[in-house]
Amino acid sequence: MRRIFPLILAVCLLFSGCQVKTANETAEFYYVQAAYQTDLGNPIAAEWKEITGHSGDLAYLVQLYLVGPSQDTLVSPFPRSCQFLSASKTDYGIQIKLSDTELTMTDAAFTLGCACLTLTFLGIAQVQAVTVISGNRKVTMDRSTLTLYDSGVPAATEETQ
């Protein structure tokens, strides 16, 4: 027994300094640029957030999204009064239900918010489309419906003879 005790003690001391390191999972969350109307630049920008252990939890991810960005240059497209109601996966994508924002958001602002949510969840959930429902409003977007920059195609011009 006297010989085994120092061996056990040595093994315990050896493993006491070991740590199990887990890789942090992060994802891009898209929000509205605070000064996009004055800078006339891209209105949407991304920020990385840690989602370790929650990558498949849609409810958690939507609630984390609604907390808003941590960067001063970004703002949440949804008002603070907007609440998460539910999220579900469908065959084609995901459906996110939010509280009614009709009185606090214009249709254009709601569409911009839906674009931000779509970009965020196309990446996180690896789905084809995102449907956002808020009161009587329902918007479905996928990659083909989002144009994030001017493609540079010249406008049609009329030739005179």
Buried (B, 14 or more C-beta within 10 A) or exposed (E): EEEEEEEEEEEEEEEEEEEEEEEEEEBEBBBBBBEBEEEEEEBBBBBEBEBEEBBEEBBBBBBBBBEBBEEEEBBBBBBEEBEBBEBEEEEEBBBBBBBBBEEBBEEEBBBBBBBBBBBBBBBBBEBBBBBBBBBEBEBBBBEEEEEEEEEEEEEEEEEEE
